[in-house]
């Protein structure tokens, strides 16, 4: 790695490839109240639009999944991915009451971002992002 590459932030160095999972996670968190209102009278696990810290607390309480606020913010901003992706997605799905379709979409986005961060410009040879993303 040359000096110029070493000075770049990690997202620039890997082609800013984590662009689908984090923003969708944030969108699902921010749309929680609207999505839950459409489900009917079931009691929500979170109030209104949950903050990142409220979601983190719910993930700990409901699934025993711990993550720092800084790590969660990096994930939502597309700067990082969860270390334990399966447990992370399962915990988020419970707390945000994701449908199976929403959970599957979030999982596919994470898979794409992981592959893309490693393959970079070769990613289209292995997989393409969903046209609806």
C-alpha positions in Angstrom: 0.0 0.0 0.0 1.5 3.4 -0.9 1.4 6.5 1.3 -1.6 8.0 -0.6 -3.7 4.9 0.1 -2.6 4.8 3.7 -3.9 8.3 4.2 -7.4 7.6 2.8 -10.2 6.7 5.1 -11.2 3.0 5.0 -14.4 3.5 3.0 -12.4 5.3 0.3 -9.7 2.7 0.3 -12.2 -0.1 -0.2 -14.2 1.8 -2.7 -16.9 3.0 -0.3 -18.6 -0.3 -0.9 -20.7 -0.5 2.2 -23.4 1.6 0.8 -26.6 -0.6 0.9 -26.8 -2.1 4.4 -26.2 0.8 6.7 -28.5 3.3 5.0 -31.3 0.7 4.8 -30.9 -0.1 8.5 -31.2 3.6 9.4 -34.3 3.9 7.1 -35.9 0.9 8.8 -35.2 2.5 12.3 -36.5 5.9 11.3 -39.6 4.5 9.7 -40.4 2.3 12.7 -43.4 4.3 13.9 -45.0 4.3 10.4 -44.5 0.6 9.8 -45.8 -0.4 13.3 -48.9 1.8 13.0 -49.8 -0.1 9.9 -49.6 -3.4 11.8 -52.6 -2.8 14.1 -53.0 -2.9 17.8 -49.9 -5.1 18.7 -47.8 -3.5 21.4 -44.6 -2.1 20.0 -41.3 -2.9 21.6 -40.0 0.7 21.1 -41.7 4.1 21.2 -42.2 6.3 18.2 -39.0 6.6 16.2 -36.3 5.0 18.2 -32.9 6.6 18.6 -29.9 4.4 17.9 -29.3 4.1 21.7 -32.9 3.0 22.2 -32.5 0.3 19.5 -29.2 -0.8 21.0 -30.8 -1.1 24.4 -33.7 -3.1 22.9 -31.2 -5.4 21.2 -29.5 -6.1 24.5 -32.8 -6.6 26.4 -34.6 -8.7 23.8 -31.7 -10.7 22.3 -28.8 -10.3 24.6 -26.9 -8.7 21.8 -24.4 -6.0 22.9 -22.9 -3.3 20.7 -21.5 0.1 21.5 -23.1 3.2 20.2 -20.0 4.1 18.2 -19.9 0.7 16.5 -23.7 1.0 15.7 -23.2 4.5 14.3 -20.4 3.2 12.1 -22.7 0.5 10.8 -25.5 2.9 10.0 -23.2 5.2 8.3 -21.8 2.5 6.1 -18.3 2.6 7.6 -18.4 -0.8 9.1 -20.4 -4.0 9.2 -21.5 -6.0 12.3 -19.0 -8.7 13.4 -21.7 -11.2 14.3 -24.0 -10.4 11.4 -26.5 -13.1 12.0 -27.1 -12.2 15.6 -27.1 -8.5 14.7 -29.8 -8.9 12.0 -31.9 -11.2 14.2 -31.8 -8.7 17.1 -32.6 -5.8 14.8 -35.5 -7.8 13.3 -37.0 -8.4 16.7 -36.7 -4.8 17.9 -37.8 -3.1 14.7 -40.4 -5.8 14.0 -39.2 -6.4 10.6 -41.2 -8.6 8.3 -39.6 -11.6 6.8 -39.2 -9.7 3.5 -37.6 -6.7 5.2 -35.2 -9.0 7.1 -34.3 -10.9 3.9 -33.7 -7.6 2.1 -31.5 -6.3 4.9 -29.5 -9.6 4.9 -29.0 -9.4 1.1 -27.8 -5.9 1.4 -25.3 -6.9 4.0 -24.1 -9.8 1.9 -23.6 -7.5 -1.1 -21.7 -5.0 1.0 -19.4 -7.7 2.4 -18.6 -9.1 -1.0 -18.2 -5.7 -2.5 -15.8 -4.6 0.2 -13.5 -7.5 -0.7 -13.9 -7.8 -4.4 -14.3 -4.1 -5.2 -14.4 -3.7 -9.0 -14.8 -7.5 -9.5 -18.0 -7.6 -7.5 -20.3 -7.5 -10.7 -18.7 -10.7 -11.7 -20.0 -12.4 -8.6 -23.2 -10.6 -7.9 -25.2 -7.4 -8.6 -27.1 -5.2 -6.3 -30.9 -5.6 -6.4 -32.2 -3.0 -9.0 -34.7 -1.8 -6.3 -31.9 -0.7 -4.0 
